[in-house]
Amino acid sequence: MSGFARFLLGRWARRRWVHLILGGALAMPYVLVGEVVVGPLLGARYGFNSLPLQLLSFAAGLPLAAITALFPLTRPMSAAAVRALYGIDGDRLADGPARTWPARRRTAAWFTLHLGFGGVISGMSLAVPPFATVLIALPVVSWLRDSRLDLPEVLDHTWALALSPVVGVASLIALAACAAVSGRLLARWAPRLLGPTPEDRLAAAERRAADLAVRNRLARELHDSVGHALSAVTLQASAARRVLDTDLDFVREALAAIEDTTRRTVGELDAVLGVLREGDDRATAPAPTLADLDALLRRTRAGGLTVTLAGEPDCARLPPLLSREAYRIIQEALSNALKHGCAEGPVTLSLARDDAELSITVDNPASSRPLSRPGGGHGLRGMTDRARLLGGTVEAGATGGVWRLRARLPLSGETCP
């Protein structure tokens, strides 16, 4: 019994009833237009006094509703109402306007069904409760029987008068049942008629892929810039503390490197976070390139790591995107060397460029390889992703007691004269 009561008057049943009433309200302008069309054809000036004429006007107005529902914005408005009043998962409904004709036709079908069911339930909701109230009160309120309500003559019989409350209650239950069934039917049809088309799903997948790409890019930038800075500053401070009483010149150099590293990193962090601020001009702040390589090497050496540079191509003539990504790859390689055993041996950085590609090679002791710590590998994966975006490759591994990382970045046809 409680399940039947929830079916008739439960939370979602009541909300769907409200949605049907809204459909009836939306149907009224179309009914009025339909009356203007149907009335003259039947020789009737006003149709409100004739139930058949009202029904004909209602039937004539539904095709007009279907035509107006072909506008693209009908779907998002209908879907928003269904989400709020029907309890349907939002992923099963389309978000944007209906751009294709199949989607528009399905939206028009939904809109017509909504107004059709809504018009019928709204009319019943207006007529049945007063009628049922009179029937329920008729046996106990004598003046109703003597009033001019044009009650059926059958109610003059005692048995009919005794059954009138039962008929009244049954009428109210029938009204609730019609509303509940209509709401259930519309809830079942909504995902089919307002759901995303294959084109909508493809567009949503492309948006998710674009958002994921932006998040991955931000994660790489934060990992490479901030991660390197924290590692460098930690080791610079540690090296300065160890020689604080014996080598003041080195301490001054380390402190200057810490200051320079933090200042530069704050600027880079602000530029990266600016991507998240819509309309923030700082989101386009220039990123470091190979032109800043000397400063990077100076800060790295201040942390106690010996770095030897072999080869230095003309950075000004490299493609800007390649120069930026090459800087980040070198920065991450040096950061790994700092974190994984800078005292075990020197690091050799070699840069070579020909007409087809820029080659970056970083050699350091094998025991300081990037994957030697638990949970490592994010930096190596980030370098691989950066190279792949340019159509290049990254190879890393131990060779003869030396951990070697080699990146090949194609110039994409842009060569120096």
C-alpha positions in Angstrom: 0.0 0.0 0.0 2.8 2.4 0.8 4.4 1.6 -2.5 1.2 2.5 -4.3 1.0 5.7 -2.3 4.6 6.6 -3.3 3.7 5.9 -6.9 0.8 8.3 -6.8 2.1 11.1 -4.5 5.8 10.4 -3.9 8.5 13.0 -4.2 9.2 12.5 -7.9 5.5 11.9 -8.7 4.7 15.3 -7.3 7.6 17.0 -9.2 6.6 15.3 -12.5 3.0 16.5 -11.9 4.4 20.1 -11.6 6.2 19.5 -14.9 3.0 18.4 -16.5 1.2 21.5 -15.2 3.9 23.6 -16.7 3.3 21.8 -20.0 -0.3 22.7 -19.8 0.6 26.3 -19.2 2.9 26.3 -22.2 0.2 24.7 -24.3 -2.3 27.6 -23.7 -1.0 30.0 -26.4 -1.1 27.2 -29.0 -4.6 26.3 -28.0 -5.7 29.9 -28.5 -4.1 30.0 -31.9 -5.8 26.6 -32.7 -9.1 28.1 -31.7 -8.6 31.0 -34.1 -8.1 28.4 -36.8 -10.7 25.9 -35.9 -13.5 28.3 -34.7 -14.2 30.0 -38.1 -14.2 26.6 -39.8 -17.0 25.4 -37.6 -18.9 28.7 -37.5 -18.1 29.2 -33.8 -16.9 32.5 -32.5 -15.8 31.4 -29.1 -14.8 27.9 -28.1 -14.5 28.1 -24.4 -18.1 27.1 -23.9 -17.8 24.0 -26.1 -15.7 21.0 -24.9 -15.4 19.4 -28.4 -14.2 22.8 -29.8 -11.7 23.1 -27.0 -10.4 19.6 -27.8 -10.2 20.4 -31.5 -8.3 23.6 -30.8 -5.9 21.7 -28.5 -5.3 19.2 -31.3 -4.7 21.9 -33.8 -2.3 23.7 -31.6 0.1 20.7 -31.0 1.5 20.7 -34.6 2.3 24.4 -34.1 4.1 23.6 -30.9 6.1 21.0 -32.8 7.2 23.5 -35.4 8.3 26.1 -32.8 10.2 23.3 -30.9 12.6 23.0 -33.9 14.6 26.0 -32.7 18.0 24.8 -31.2 17.6 26.3 -27.8 14.4 24.3 -27.0 16.5 21.2 -26.1 18.7 22.7 -23.3 15.6 24.4 -21.7 13.7 21.1 -21.8 16.6 19.1 -20.5 17.1 21.5 -17.6 13.5 21.1 -16.6 13.8 17.3 -16.8 16.9 17.2 -14.7 15.3 19.3 -12.0 11.8 17.6 -11.9 12.4 14.0 -13.1 15.5 12.9 -11.3 17.2 11.7 -14.4 21.0 11.5 -14.5 22.4 14.5 -16.3 24.7 12.4 -18.4 21.7 10.8 -20.1 20.6 14.2 -21.4 22.2 16.6 -23.9 23.6 19.9 -22.7 23.9 22.1 -25.7 21.4 23.2 -28.4 20.2 20.8 -31.0 22.3 21.5 -34.1 21.3 18.6 -36.3 17.9 18.0 -37.8 17.5 14.5 -36.2 18.2 16.1 -32.8 15.7 18.9 -33.5 13.0 16.4 -34.6 13.5 14.4 -31.4 13.3 17.6 -29.4 10.1 18.6 -31.2 8.6 15.2 -30.4 9.5 15.6 -26.8 8.1 19.1 -26.6 4.8 18.0 -28.3 4.4 15.1 -25.9 5.1 17.3 -22.9 2.5 19.8 -24.0 0.0 17.1 -25.0 0.2 15.2 -21.8 0.5 18.4 -19.8 -2.6 19.9 -21.4 -4.7 16.9 -20.6 -3.4 16.5 -17.0 -3.8 20.3 -16.4 -7.4 20.2 -17.6 -8.1 17.2 -15.4 -6.4 19.0 -12.4 -8.7 22.0 -12.9 -11.9 20.0 -13.3 -11.7 16.9 -11.2 -10.9 18.3 -7.7 -13.9 20.6 -7.5 -16.2 17.8 -8.9 -14.8 15.3 -6.5 -15.2 17.7 -3.6 -18.9 18.2 -4.4 -19.5 14.5 -4.6 -17.7 13.8 -1.3 -19.6 16.6 0.5 -23.0 16.0 -1.1 -24.4 13.5 1.4 -23.6 15.6 4.4 -24.2 19.1 3.1 -27.9 19.4 2.3 -27.8 22.8 0.7 -25.7 21.4 -2.1 -28.6 19.1 -3.1 -30.9 22.1 -3.3 -28.5 24.4 -5.1 -28.5 25.2 -8.8 -25.4 23.1 -9.6 -27.3 21.2 -12.4 -26.4 17.9 -10.7 -27.3 14.7 -12.5 -30.8 13.4 -11.8 -29.4 10.1 -10.7 -28.2 11.8 -7.5 -31.7 12.1 -6.4 -31.7 8.4 -5.6 -30.6 7.5 -2.1 -28.2 4.8 -3.3 -26.5 7.2 -5.7 -26.2 9.8 -3.0 -24.5 7.2 -0.7 -22.0 6.2 -3.4 -21.1 9.7 -4.4 -18.2 10.0 -1.8 -16.8 6.8 -3.2 -17.0 8.1 -6.7 -15.4 11.4 -5.6 -12.4 9.7 -3.9 -12.0 7.4 -6.9 -11.9 10.4 -9.2 -9.1 12.0 -7.2 -7.2 8.7 -7.2 -7.7 8.4 -11.0 -6.4 11.9 -11.5 -3.3 11.1 -9.4 -2.8 7.8 -11.3 -3.1 9.5 -14.7 -0.5 12.1 -13.6 1.8 9.5 -12.2 1.6 7.3 -15.3 2.0 10.3 -17.7 5.1 11.4 -15.6 6.6 7.8 -15.7 6.1 7.7 -19.5 7.8 11.0 -20.1 10.6 10.0 -17.7 11.2 6.9 -19.8 11.1 8.8 -23.1 13.2 11.8 -22.0 16.6 10.1 -22.4 15.7 8.9 -25.9 14.3 12.2 -27.1 16.6 14.6 -25.2 19.7 12.5 -24.9 22.9 13.3 -26.7 23.3 12.3 -30.3 26.6 10.7 -31.6 27.7 14.1 -32.7 27.0 15.5 -29.1 29.0 12.6 -27.6 31.9 13.2 -30.0 31.9 16.9 -29.1 31.8 16.2 -25.4 34.7 13.7 -25.8 36.7 16.3 -27.6 36.0 18.8 -24.9 37.1 16.4 -22.2 40.2 15.5 -24.2 41.1 19.2 -24.5 40.5 19.8 -20.7 42.7 16.8 -19.9 45.4 18.0 -22.2 45.4 21.4 -20.5 45.6 19.8 -17.1 48.4 17.5 -18.2 50.3 20.5 -19.6 49.9 22.4 -16.3 51.0 19.4 -14.4 54.2 19.1 -16.5 54.9 22.8 -16.2 54.5 22.8 -12.4 56.5 19.6 -12.0 59.4 20.8 -14.1 59.6 24.4 -13.0 58.6 24.2 -9.3 60.0 20.7 -8.7 63.3 21.7 -10.1 63.4 24.9 -8.2 62.6 23.2 -4.9 65.3 20.5 -5.5 67.9 23.1 -6.5 67.1 25.4 -3.6 67.3 22.6 -1.1 70.6 21.3 -2.3 72.0 24.9 -2.6 71.1 25.6 1.0 72.5 22.3 2.1 75.8 22.9 0.3 76.0 26.4 1.7 75.4 25.1 5.3 78.2 22.5 5.0 80.9 25.1 4.0 79.5 28.0 6.0 82.6 28.3 8.1 85.2 27.5 5.4 84.1 29.0 2.1 82.2 32.2 2.3 82.5 32.9 -1.4 80.6 29.7 -2.2 78.0 30.5 0.4 77.4 33.9 -1.2 77.2 32.3 -4.6 74.7 29.7 -3.3 72.5 32.4 -1.6 72.5 34.4 -4.8 71.5 31.3 -6.7 68.7 30.6 -4.3 67.4 34.2 -4.6 67.6 34.0 -8.4 65.9 30.6 -8.5 63.0 31.5 -6.3 62.4 34.8 -8.1 62.4 33.1 -11.5 60.2 30.3 -10.2 57.6 32.6 -8.8 57.3 34.3 -12.2 57.0 30.9 -13.9 54.4 29.7 -11.4 52.4 32.9 -11.8 52.4 32.4 -15.6 51.3 28.7 -15.3 48.5 29.5 -12.9 47.5 32.4 -15.2 46.2 29.7 -17.6 43.5 28.9 -15.1 42.4 32.5 -14.9 40.1 33.3 -17.8 41.2 36.5 -19.5 44.4 36.8 -17.5 47.0 38.4 -19.8 49.8 36.9 -17.6 48.8 33.5 -18.9 50.8 34.3 -22.0 54.0 35.3 -20.1 57.1 34.0 -21.9 58.5 30.7 -20.7 62.2 30.1 -20.4 64.1 28.8 -23.5 67.5 27.6 -24.3 68.6 31.2 -24.3 68.3 30.9 -20.5 70.5 27.8 -20.3 73.5 29.6 -18.8 71.4 30.8 -15.9 70.0 27.3 -15.3 73.5 25.8 -15.3 74.8 28.5 -12.9 72.0 27.8 -10.4 72.5 24.1 -10.8 76.3 24.4 -10.1 75.5 26.5 -7.0 73.9 23.4 -5.5 77.2 21.5 -5.7 76.7 19.6 -9.0 79.5 19.8 -11.5 78.0 20.3 -15.0 80.0 20.3 -18.2 78.4 21.7 -21.3 79.5 20.4 -24.7 78.2 22.1 -27.8 75.9 25.1 -27.8 73.8 25.6 -31.0 72.6 29.1 -31.9 69.5 29.3 -29.7 68.2 32.4 -31.5 67.7 30.4 -34.7 65.8 27.5 -33.1 62.0 27.2 -33.4 60.6 28.9 -30.3 58.5 25.9 -29.2 61.4 23.5 -29.6 63.6 25.8 -27.6 61.1 26.0 -24.7 60.6 22.2 -24.6 64.3 21.5 -24.9 64.9 23.8 -21.9 62.3 22.0 -19.8 63.9 18.6 -20.8 67.3 19.7 -19.7 65.9 21.3 -16.5 64.3 18.0 -15.5 67.4 16.0 -16.4 69.5 18.2 -14.2 66.9 18.2 -11.4 67.0 14.4 -11.4 70.8 14.5 -11.2 70.5 16.9 -8.2 68.0 14.7 -6.4 69.7 11.4 -7.0 73.3 11.7 -6.0 75.0 14.9 -7.1 78.2 14.1 -5.2 78.8 10.8 -7.1 80.2 12.4 -10.2 80.0 15.1 -12.8 77.2 15.6 -15.3 77.9 16.1 -18.9 75.4 17.9 -21.0 75.8 17.7 -24.8 73.8 19.6 -27.4 74.1 18.9 -31.1 72.1 20.2 -34.0 72.0 19.3 -37.6 69.5 20.1 -40.4 66.9 17.7 -39.2 67.0 17.6 -35.4 68.3 18.9 -32.1 70.0 16.2 -30.0 70.3 16.5 -26.2 72.4 14.0 -24.2 72.8 14.1 -20.4 75.3 11.7 -18.8 75.6 11.2 -15.0 76.6 8.2 -12.7 74.3 5.3 -13.0 73.5 5.2 -9.3 71.8 8.6 -9.6 69.3 7.5 -12.3 65.9 9.1 -12.1 64.0 5.9 -11.3 66.1 4.8 -8.3 63.5 6.1 -5.8 60.1 4.6 -5.0 57.3 6.4 -6.8 59.7 8.0 -9.3 59.4 8.3 -13.0 57.1 11.3 -13.3 59.9 13.5 -14.6 61.0 10.9 -17.2 57.4 10.5 -18.4 57.0 14.3 -18.6 60.2 14.5 -20.7 58.9 11.8 -23.0 55.6 13.6 -23.4 57.3 16.8 -24.3 59.4 15.1 -26.9 56.4 13.2 -28.3 54.5 16.5 -28.8 57.2 17.6 -31.1 57.4 14.3 -32.9 60.7 13.4 -31.1 61.8 10.7 -28.7 63.5 10.3 -25.3 65.7 7.3 -24.4 67.1 6.7 -21.0 69.0 3.9 -19.4 72.3 2.7 -17.8 75.3 2.1 -20.1 78.7 1.1 -18.7 78.1 2.6 -15.2 76.7 5.8 -16.7 73.0 6.8 -16.7 72.4 8.4 -20.1 69.4 10.3 -21.2 69.1 11.2 -24.9 66.4 13.3 -26.5 65.9 13.8 -30.2 63.7 16.8 -31.2 63.0 17.3 -34.9 63.2 20.8 -36.3 59.9 20.3 -38.3 61.4 21.8 -41.4 62.7 25.0 -39.7 66.5 25.1 -40.3 69.1 27.6 -39.9 70.7 29.1 -43.1 
